[in-house]
Each structure stands twice: as structure tokens, then as C-alpha cells.
Amino acid sequence: MKKQPLLLLAIILLGLNLRPVLAAVGPLLDRIQLDTHLGHVGASLLTSLPIVIMGLGALAATFLRGRLGERRGIWLGTLLIALACLARGLLPSATPLLISALLAGAGIAFVQALLPGLIKARFSQDAGRLIGFYSCAIMGGAAFGAALTPWLAQWLGWAWALASWAVPAIVACVVWKRAAPADEPTANSSGAPLNPWRSPRAWLLMAFFGVGTAGYTLVLAWLPPYYTSLGWSAESSGLLLAALTLCEVAAGLLASSLLARCPDRRVLLGFVLMCLLLGLIALVIAPLALVVPICVLIGIGIGALFPLSLVVAQDHLDDPRQTGDLLAFVQGGGYLIAATSPLLAGLLRQYANDLRLSWLMMAAATLVLMLMAARFKPGSGHFRTH
């Protein structure tokens, strides 16, 4: 119990390190493409590849837990993130950059596959709120990555600016090593094994998380290049992404604090999805004139949707191990879905030379999310356990 505050700090630090490796790329994408000769599709892979690996890693959560355990697996994942960042400074060319994206995706996958189950086991009475705070830390890390990297690039060059994010990852490694219990933190499971592959409800939760996260990955990868194409500097577009991400953090924290008062999650989901839809429409109609409302609306939509998607899935089960298996399935398939949005946007930009089609595509997907959210009535949904 003495390590509990340090464990909380370690969880927040881990969350902060899961997105800078992705968010740092967008504001510098034009410079990276110029120096490495990556096309728009190749550039989109710097975001899509890690997301694919994150999805595959989440699907392999049970295997990872059995082979490595939470303590060792989370530490190894954070170390891989640090190595991926460092590689970008040492080998700043197209192929090594893509390999570093795969390495970063593997590291993120390890942490995201193993940490939710640990949170459920160690903080069972407050797991929903803590997962919300952990999700906000993830988005906060994205804000730091987007805001600071363009300014670091002025002094260090883009390659070492990307590599600098190895430092906080190493700090997280050290803190986790001290905070994690000496013995593997295994959840006590009294329920039968969960088989989400045979549950229509699990597939619905996975699709909901995936389509919602596709909005996040699309904005993360292509919002800064969209605004640089409208005449903004890399620094300004990075600050815009950071400001939007801070709105995400605020929305995520507020949504997490309201969970106890809103047992019917559909109320919150309906509001945040409407915000996201309005923000995407404004991004197409008047991206410069409405930049502040766009930042706030999309920030609220994406920021609250991410933790709510995880909490809605977690609401379906009480057993820590079963919850971990369900979240692994939801995130695994969900991230595979989310990986397609930056790639599709890259294809549209390369062949149609217009990113507005991507925002319209995401607006249509948001309408689908509204229909899906209507099915999340409290107490509904059943899972096969064999």
C-alpha cells in the first residue's frame, strides 16, 4: 500500500508517453517529407503503422500477460518507445523512420494491452475514474508532443526534436521499475474465461471504439498539414493541435468526473458526438474563420469520446481478468479500424489534393457512431464466457 501513490504517478507518466511519438510528427510532416522524399501515403504510414501494431498488440494481450506479466511487459513497452524515439535522431531517413514507427507501435501496444487490467485489479473501487485520468494523460502527452516539437526543431533539427521524446520515456521506465510491485500484479479472477470473438456486443463495442478513435488518429496525423496548406507555419499548426488536445484533456477530465452522475452513458455520448460532428463540418466550411470553435468542438468530441468508449466497455463486466480481455479485444480491433483513417486521408490528399474530403468522411462516420451509441442502454449486452 505504501507504493500506491507512486504507482498512481507511474500510471500517469506511462500515459503521458504513449502519444508524443505520434503527435510530434504532424507539425513537422512537410519538413520530414522534404528531407526524406516520403509521399503523402508514405507519410501517413508514420501514424498508421504504429496504430496497426497497437491493435495487434492489444489482441495479443492475454499472450503478453502470460509470457511477460504486467510489470515486465509495461517496462519493456516503455523502453521500446524510448528506443524508437532515439532511432529517429540517429537514422533520419525514410526506411528507418518507418521502422521506428513499427517499434513505437509495439511499445505502445505492450503498455496499452497490459495497463488497463492492472488498473482494474489494483484500483477496483475507482477503476472507471482512474482509466479516465489515464486516458487524459495519454491526450496530454499528445499536446506536449505537438506543441513542443516544432520549437525544439528550430534548435535541434526535426530528427533530434523527434528523438528528444526518448527522455520522458526513460524517466517513465525508471519510475515504473520502482513503483510496480515486486511480484507480478495478477488480478484475482473468479469468472469463466471470456470469449469476445463470439459476442456480437463485443464486436459492437470494438467498432464503436475503432470508429471514434479514427477521428483522433485522423486529426493527429493531418490537422497540422491541413493548416500549413492554408498558409500557417509549422509552429502555429503545432500549437493548434496542442490547444485542441488540451481541450481534449479538459473534456476527458470533465467526462470522467461526471461518470458517477451519469449511469446512462448515452447522455454524455450524444452530447460529445454532436460536438464532434459540428466541429468537423466547420473544419470543411470555414477552417480559418472558425478555428477557435473548431478547436473547442473537436477537442470536446474526441477528448470525451476516448475515455467514454473505454468506460462503456468496462461497464459490461466486473471481473478484472475478463475486463482486461474485453478491453484488449475492443482496443485491438478498434485500433486496426482507426489505422485506416490517416491512410485514407493520405490517399485522398495524394490523388485528389484535398483533405476536406477526409473531414467529410469522418463527419459521416460520426453519424454512424450516434446510431451505435443509442444501443448502450445500462444493463444491456451479454457475453459468452466459453
N, C-alpha and C positions, 0 to 999 in steps of 0.2 A: 504493500500500500504506500510505502514511503516514496516509491518511484512513480506514483500516479501523476503528479504534476509534471514531472519530466517526460513521462510518456505522452501526456497531452501536448507538450511543447514539441516533441518529436513528430507527432502526427501532423501538427500544423506545418512544421518545417518540411516534412515529406510532401504535403500538398502543395506548398509553395514552389517546389522543384519539379513538378510534373508538367508544367506548360511553358516555361521560358524557352526551352529548346525548340518549341514550335512557334511561339508568338514572336520571337526575336527575328524570324526570317522575313515576315511580311513587309515591314517598313524598309528593309534593305534589298528587297527582291530585285528591283531594277538594277542595282549595282552588282548583285550576285550574277544576274543573267548576263550583264555586260562583260564581266570578267571571266565567266565560266562558259559562256555561249550556250547556256541552257535555254531551250524554247519554253513557251508558256506551259505546255503539257509536262515537260521535264521539271519545270519549276514547281508545278502543282504537286509533283511526287514528293517534294520535301515536306509537305504536310500530309499527303495521303498515305505514303508508305508507313510512317510511324503509327498512324491510326489503324491501318490494316494489322500491323504486328500487335498493337494494343488489343485488338479484337481477338486475334488468335491466342494471345497470352491469357486473356480472360477466360476463353473457352477451355484452356488447359489448367485452370486454377486448381482443380482437385489434384491433378498430377503434380503441379508445382508444390502444393501444400504437403503432399505425401513425401515428395523427394527432398524438399529443402526445408519445410516448415516456415511459418510466418517470419520468425526472427531473422533467419539466414537469407530467405528469399527476398525480403524487403531490403535488407542491407545490400545484397548483390544487385538488385534492380537499381538502387540509387547510385551505386558505383558505376554501373553501365551508363547511366545518364551523364555522369561526370566525364567518363572516357569519351563518349560521343561528342560532347561539347569541346573537349580538348582536341580531338581529332580534326575539328573544323578549323582550328588555328594552325595546326601543323601541316594539314594537307588541303589547302583551299582550292580544290578543283572539282569538276563535275562529278566524276565517279566516286571519289572519297566522300563528297558531301552526301550523295545518295546512300552510301554505306553507313555513314554516321546517322542518317535518318532511320535506317533499319535498327541500328544499335540502340538509339534513343527510344525507339518504339518498344524494343524488348525490355529495356529498363523500366519504362513507364508501365508496361504490361505486368511485370512482376509485382510492382507496388500496388497497382490498382486491383489486381486479382486477389491479393492476399490481405490487404489492409481492412476492407470492409468487414470481413468475417472476424478479424481480431477486435475491431471496434464493437461489434455486436456482442462478442464474448466478454470483453473486459468492462464495457460500459452498458450493460443490457438495459438498465433503467432509463438511460438518456441517449440511447444509440441514435435515434432519429435526429435529434438536435445536433449531436456531435458529427454525424455524417453530413448534415447541412453545413456546419462550420468547416469541416474538412473540404467540402466542395467549394466553399467560398475561398479557402486558402488556395485551391487549385486556380481559381479565376484571378485571385490576387497575384499569383505568380505570373500569370499571363500579362497582367497590367504592368508589372515591373519589367518583364521582358520586352514588351512593345515600347514602353516609354524610354527606358534607359539605353537600349542597344543602339539606336541611331546616334545618340550623343557620344557613347563610347566609341562608335565607329569613326567619329571625327578625329579622335586622338589615336586610336589603335588600328584603324582599318577595319573593314567589315568582318574579316576572318577572325581576328583576335577579339573583336567585340562579341562574336558568337561564342568563342571559346571561353570568355570570361565567366560564363554561367556554370562552368565546372566548379568554381569556388563555393557558391552556396550549396551545391550538391555534395561536395566533400564535407562541408560543415554538417549537413543533414546526416551523412554517413556516420560521423563521429558521435553526434547526439543520439542517434538511434542505437548505436552499439552500446552506449551507456544506459539508455532508457529501457530497452527491451529486457524482459525477464530472462534470467539465465537459462531456465528451462523453456522449451517451446510452448508458447501460449495457445494451447489447443482448446477449442470450445467443447463443452460438455453437451453431447448430442443424445437426446433420448428418442428422437423421431426416426422413422424409417428413411432410407436413402431417397433423395429427391430425384425424379427423372423429368426435368423440364422439357426435354425434347418431345415428349408425348402429351404435353399440356397446351391446349390452344391459348389458355390465359397467359402462359409464359411467353408464347410467341407474340401475343398482343403487346405485352409489356416490353419485349425486346424491340418490336417495331416502333413503338412509341418513343422509347429512349433513343433509338437509332435515328429516326427522322428529326427529332428535336435536336440531337447533337449534331446532325448535319448542318443545321443553321449555325451552330457555334463554329464548326470547322470551316464553313464557307466564309464567315466573317473574319475569322482568324487569318485565313490564307489570303483573301482577296480584297478586304476592305481598304487596307493601305494602298495597294496598287491601283485600286479604283480611284482613289482620291489623288494619287500622284498623276494619273492620266488626266485628271481635271485641272492640273496645274499646281497642286500642293507639293511642298518639299517632303523628303523622307522623314525629317524630324517632325513636321506638322502632322503627317499621316500617322506616324507612330504615337504621337500624343493623343490623336483622336481615338486610336484603338485602345490606348491606355485609359482614356476617360470613359469610353464605352465599357471597358472591362471593370472599372471602378463602380460604374452603375450596376454592372452585373453582380459585383460583390455586395453592394448595398441591398440590392433586390434579393439576393440569395440569403443574406442575414435576416432580412425582414421576413421573408417567407418561412425561414427556419423557426423564427420566434413566434410565428402565427400558427404553427402546426398544431399545437395543443388546443387552440381555439377553433380549428377548422378540421374536425374529423372527416368531413366530406371534402376530400381534396379537389373535387371538381370545381368548387367555387374559386379557389386560387388558380387552378389550371385555366379556367375560362378567361379570367382577367389577364393573366400573363400572355396567353396565346393571342388575345386581341391586341395587346401592346405590340407584340412581335409582328403581327400582320400589318398594323398601321405603320410601323417603322420601316418595314420592307417596301411598302407602297410608296412612302415618302422618299425612300432612297432611289427609287426609279423616277419619280415625278420631279423632285426638286432637291437633289443631293447637296447643293451648296446653300440655297436659301433656308433649308430646313435642317441644317446639320445638327443643331442642338436638340430639337425634338427627336431626330433620328437616333442620336446617341443615347438619349434617355429611354425612348421606347424600346429600341432593340436591346439595350442593356437590361431593362426590366424583364423583357421577354425571355432572353437567353439565360440571364442570371438566375431567375427564379425557377425556370423550367428544368435546369440541370439537377439541382438537389431534389426538387419535387418528383422528378422521374425516378430517382433512386429510392426516395421515401415511399412512393406509391408501390413500388415493387416490394420493399421491405415490409410494408403493412400486411402483406399476404401471409406471412409466416412468423412464428415465434421462436422456433428452434434456430440457434446460432449457425450450426453447420448447414442446415437446409437453406437458411437465408443467404449464407455465403455462396452456396451452389447456385441459387436462383440469380443473385446479383452477378455472378460470373457469367451465366448464360445470357442475361439481359445485356450486360455491358459488352460481352464478346460479340454476339451477333449485331448489337447496336453499333459498335464501332466499325464493324465491317460495312454496315449501311452508311454510316457517317463519312467514311473514307471516300465515298463516291462523289460527294458534292464538290470538294476542291478540284477533283479531276475533271468532272463535267464542266465546271466553270473555266478551267484551263483550256479545254477543247473549244468551248464557245468563244473564248477570247481569241484563240489562235485562228479559228476558221470563220467566225462571224465578227470578230473585233469589237465585241460589245458585251460588257459584263452585266448590263441591265437585265438581259435575259436570265441570268443566274438568280438575280433577286426576285424576278417574277416567278421563276421555278420554285424558289423557297417559299414565296407567298402562297402558291397553290398547295404546297406540302403542309403549310400551317393550317389551312382549311381542313385538310385530312386529319391533322392532329386534333382539331376541335371535335370532330366526329368520334375519334378514338377515345378522347378524354371523357366523353359522355357515358362511356361504359364502365368507368371506375367508381361504381357505387360502393359505399362502405359495406364490407361483408360479402361482396360478390367475388366469384372466382374460386376455383378449386384446382388442386394439384394432385397429379399422380405421384405416388411415393414408391413406385416399384417399376 
